[in-house]
Amino acid sequence: MTTLENKLQETTAYMKEAGVGAIDFGLILGSGLGELADEIEQPVVISYDEIPHFPVSTVVGHAGKLVYGTLSGKKVLAMQGRFHFYEGHSMATVTYPVRVMAALQAHSLIVTNACGGVNETFAPGDLMVISDHINFMGTNPLIGPNDEKMGPRFPDMSHAYDLDYQATAKRIAAQANIDIKEGVYMGFTGPTYETPAEIRLARTIGADAVGMSTVPEVIVAVHSGLRVLGISCITNLAAGMQHELNHEEVVETTQRVKQSFKTLIKQTLQEL
């Protein structure tokens, strides 16, 4: 048995003992978006620091808790806050929660993030369905030995973001009168915000938004056979498109649009 399998056994055994049962969807809630987990019914709440092999999230706007229960009629396991490569974690650590969700038999992942708008038609507060991504992080979470029991050596990323899930999210947004964008998310390592020159590069190669997360988690989700829906909150315009960038604006914007965000996720989840 591999080290990863041993770790997953210990983590999932602890979580089951704490009351975590069957899962339909994993949810990863990004900066300022964790409030959705407060609406989970009959919640089982576990702090990351209590879970074997889980690190602790250090970013403002990330509560650092797992919440299990029912949301929109589906059994979900929600992460209030994620782990980032820029915090010094390995890619294996960043993506470990996705491995846990797969080990607990989740069939799908909904991943969210706060990000910068590169598309010049976007505005702060817009929500964007992720149609594809560009991995600009300089590494990949699947580098190293591959365990065929976890997934294939060479996963196909042609449809990393499930087309049916995207269509459902866009239909729900239209019904709820939520203005929804669609676009390509480009993942940088951070923790610096991008330079204006990097944003011009991103726009040139087809990115609509940039951020410091999501890409590694989605790669591992695809490797694990999970269907993925990605939703971004455009919290600011990227470097060179506004005067300055700061994390306070990110959290402030997510607070402003949280109702639309929660409505979109809950109603979409009900339909999936």
C-alpha positions in Angstrom: 0.0 0.0 0.0 1.4 3.4 -0.9 2.0 6.2 1.6 -0.9 8.2 0.0 -3.3 5.2 0.4 -2.3 4.9 4.1 -2.9 8.6 4.7 -6.2 8.5 2.9 -7.3 5.5 5.1 -6.4 7.4 8.3 -8.1 10.6 7.2 -11.3 9.0 6.0 -11.5 6.7 9.0 -11.3 9.8 11.3 -13.9 11.6 9.3 -16.3 8.7 9.3 -15.9 8.4 13.0 -16.7 12.1 13.3 -20.0 11.6 11.4 -19.1 12.1 7.7 -21.1 9.7 5.6 -21.8 9.3 1.9 -21.0 12.2 -0.4 -22.4 13.4 -3.7 -20.5 16.6 -4.2 -17.3 18.0 -2.8 -17.3 21.8 -2.5 -14.2 24.0 -2.4 -15.1 27.5 -1.3 -12.6 30.3 -2.0 -11.7 33.6 -0.4 -14.8 35.2 1.1 -17.1 32.6 -0.3 -17.2 30.2 2.7 -20.5 31.4 4.1 -22.3 29.0 1.8 -21.3 26.2 4.1 -23.3 27.9 6.9 -26.4 26.9 5.0 -25.7 23.2 5.1 -28.3 21.3 7.0 -27.5 18.9 9.9 -23.9 20.0 9.7 -20.9 18.0 10.9 -18.1 20.6 11.3 -14.5 19.6 11.7 -11.6 22.0 12.0 -8.7 21.2 9.6 -6.3 21.1 12.6 -8.2 18.1 14.0 -8.0 16.0 10.8 -5.1 13.6 10.3 -2.8 14.8 7.4 -4.7 18.0 6.8 -2.6 21.3 7.0 -4.1 24.5 8.2 -5.2 27.4 5.9 -3.5 30.6 6.7 -5.3 33.1 4.4 -7.7 35.8 5.5 -11.2 34.9 4.4 -10.6 31.1 4.8 -12.2 29.7 7.9 -10.3 26.4 7.9 -13.2 24.0 8.4 -14.8 21.0 6.7 -18.6 21.0 6.8 -20.5 17.8 5.9 -24.3 17.6 5.5 -27.2 18.3 3.1 -27.4 21.3 0.7 -30.1 21.5 -1.9 -31.0 17.9 -1.3 -27.5 16.7 -2.0 -24.9 15.3 0.4 -21.9 17.6 0.4 -18.5 17.9 2.0 -17.5 21.6 1.9 -14.1 23.1 2.4 -14.4 26.6 4.1 -11.0 27.7 2.8 -8.4 25.8 0.7 -4.6 25.3 0.7 -2.4 27.2 -1.7 0.9 26.4 -3.3 2.1 29.9 -2.3 1.7 29.1 1.4 4.6 26.7 1.0 2.6 23.5 0.7 3.5 20.9 -1.8 1.2 20.2 -4.7 0.3 16.9 -3.0 -0.8 18.8 0.1 -2.7 21.4 -1.9 -4.7 18.7 -3.6 -5.0 16.2 -0.8 -8.6 17.2 0.1 -9.7 16.3 -3.4 -8.2 12.9 -2.9 -10.1 12.6 0.3 -13.4 13.5 -1.5 -12.7 10.9 -4.1 -11.9 8.3 -1.4 -15.3 9.1 0.2 -16.9 8.2 -3.1 -17.9 11.8 -4.2 -18.8 11.7 -7.9 -18.4 15.5 -8.5 -16.6 18.6 -7.4 -17.8 22.2 -7.4 -14.7 24.5 -7.1 -15.0 28.2 -6.5 -12.5 31.0 -6.3 -12.0 34.8 -6.1 -9.9 36.0 -9.1 -8.9 39.0 -11.2 -10.6 39.9 -14.4 -8.5 39.9 -17.5 -11.3 40.1 -20.1 -12.0 43.8 -20.7 -15.7 43.2 -20.7 -15.7 41.9 -17.1 -16.4 44.0 -14.0 -15.7 43.4 -10.3 -18.6 41.4 -8.9 -19.2 39.4 -12.0 -19.6 35.6 -11.7 -17.9 33.4 -14.3 -18.5 29.8 -15.2 -15.0 28.3 -15.9 -15.0 26.7 -19.4 -11.3 25.7 -19.3 -8.0 26.6 -17.6 -4.4 27.4 -18.4 -1.8 25.9 -16.0 0.9 28.6 -15.6 2.1 27.4 -12.3 5.2 25.8 -13.6 4.4 22.4 -12.1 1.7 19.8 -12.0 0.3 17.9 -9.0 0.6 14.6 -10.9 4.4 14.7 -11.4 6.0 11.7 -9.8 5.0 8.0 -9.5 1.5 7.2 -10.6 -0.8 4.8 -8.7 -3.2 3.4 -11.3 -5.7 2.8 -8.5 -6.0 6.5 -8.1 -6.2 7.4 -11.8 -4.5 7.1 -15.2 -0.9 8.1 -15.9 -1.9 10.5 -18.6 -5.4 12.0 -17.8 -7.3 13.6 -20.7 -8.0 17.3 -19.9 -10.1 18.0 -23.0 -13.3 18.4 -20.9 -11.9 19.1 -17.5 -14.9 21.3 -16.7 -18.1 19.2 -17.3 -20.0 20.6 -20.3 -23.4 19.5 -18.9 -22.7 21.1 -15.6 -21.7 24.3 -17.3 -24.9 24.4 -19.3 -27.0 23.8 -16.1 -25.2 26.6 -14.3 -25.8 29.1 -17.1 -29.5 28.1 -17.4 -30.0 28.5 -13.6 -28.3 31.9 -13.8 -30.6 33.0 -16.5 -33.7 31.9 -14.6 -32.4 33.7 -11.5 -31.6 36.9 -13.4 -27.9 36.5 -12.5 -25.6 38.0 -15.1 -23.1 35.1 -15.7 -19.9 35.3 -17.7 -18.0 32.3 -19.1 -14.3 32.1 -19.6 -10.8 30.6 -19.2 -9.1 30.7 -15.8 -5.3 31.0 -15.8 -3.5 29.7 -12.7 -0.4 31.5 -11.4 1.5 30.5 -8.2 1.3 33.9 -6.4 1.6 35.2 -3.8 2.4 38.3 -5.8 -0.4 39.7 -7.9 0.6 39.5 -11.6 2.4 42.3 -13.3 0.7 44.3 -16.1 3.0 42.6 -18.6 1.9 39.2 -17.3 -1.7 40.2 -17.7 -1.1 41.3 -21.3 0.4 37.9 -21.9 -2.5 36.2 -20.2 -5.0 38.0 -22.4 -3.0 37.3 -25.5 -3.0 33.5 -24.9 -6.7 33.4 -24.2 -7.2 33.9 -20.4 -10.3 35.7 -19.1 -9.4 35.6 -15.4 -6.3 34.9 -13.3 -5.9 33.5 -9.9 -3.7 31.5 -7.5 -5.7 28.3 -7.0 -8.2 25.9 -8.6 -5.9 24.5 -11.4 -4.1 21.9 -9.2 -7.4 20.8 -7.6 -9.1 20.4 -10.9 -6.2 18.4 -12.4 -6.4 15.9 -9.4 -10.2 15.8 -9.6 -10.0 14.8 -13.3 -7.3 12.2 -12.5 -9.7 10.9 -9.8 -12.6 10.6 -12.2 -14.7 13.4 -10.7 -17.0 15.6 -12.8 -16.1 19.3 -12.2 -18.0 22.6 -12.1 -16.0 25.7 -11.6 -17.3 29.1 -10.7 -15.2 32.2 -10.3 -16.0 35.5 -8.6 -14.3 38.4 -10.4 -13.3 40.5 -7.4 -11.1 43.1 -9.2 -9.6 44.0 -12.5 -6.2 42.5 -13.1 -2.9 44.5 -12.9 -2.7 47.4 -15.3 -6.5 47.6 -15.5 -7.0 49.4 -12.2 -4.8 51.6 -10.0 -3.7 49.0 -7.4 -4.5 45.5 -6.1 -5.1 44.3 -2.5 -6.7 41.3 -0.7 -9.1 43.5 1.2 -10.9 44.4 -2.0 -11.1 40.7 -2.8 -12.9 39.9 0.4 -15.1 43.1 0.2 -16.3 42.2 -3.4 -17.2 38.6 -2.4 -19.2 40.0 0.4 -21.1 42.2 -2.0 -22.0 39.4 -4.4 -22.4 36.6 -1.9 -26.2 36.3 -2.3 -26.0 35.9 -6.0 -23.2 33.4 -5.6 -25.0 31.3 -3.0 -28.2 31.4 -5.1 -26.4 30.2 -8.2 -24.6 27.3 -6.4 -27.6 26.1 -4.4 -30.0 26.1 -7.3 -27.5 24.6 -9.7 -26.7 21.9 -7.1 -30.4 21.1 -6.9 -30.5 20.5 -10.7 -27.3 18.4 -11.0 
